[in-house]
Amino acid sequence: MSGLYHVKCPNCGNEFNVNYSEWNSLSDTSLGLIFRWGPYSFSVKCPQCHKRERYHVTPEDAISQEGQPQD
């Protein structure tokens, strides 16, 4: 389950995309280090308010490179 996921910050409401991998923690130039908590859970800092939050996703939440949900 690696791919691009669209998430919403619960603190400020900012929506952004996260490139997440179930196998390892990644870094992103705009988001910093993405900490992997499990195959469906990670934490990342919001690029707007800079607060770190934990997000839970499923394979169905992945979006394609064109921004459309994957089937």
VENRA-V366991 format. One record per backbone hydrogen bond with DSSP energy under -0.5 kcal/mol. CO is the residue of the C=O (numbers start at 1). NH is the residue of the N-H. E is the energy in kcal/mol with one decimal. If there is no record, write none. Layout:
# VENRA-V366991
CO:NH:E, CO:NH:E
This chain:
# VENRA-V366991
3:20:-2.6, 4:63:-3.1, 5:7:-0.6, 5:18:-3.1, 7:16:-2.3, 9:13:-1.6, 14:9:-3.1, 16:7:-3.0, 18:5:-2.7, 18:20:-0.9, 20:3:-2.5, 26:34:-3.7, 28:32:-3.0, 31:45:-0.7, 32:28:-2.2, 33:35:-0.7, 34:26:-0.9, 35:43:-2.4, 38:41:-1.0, 40:57:-2.2, 41:37:-2.5, 41:38:-1.5, 42:55:-3.6, 43:35:-2.1, 44:53:-2.0, 46:50:-1.6, 51:46:-2.0, 53:44:-1.9, 55:42:-2.3, 58:61:-1.9, 59:62:-1.2, 61:6:-0.6, 62:70:-1.8, 63:4:-0.7, 64:67:-2.0, 68:64:-3.6
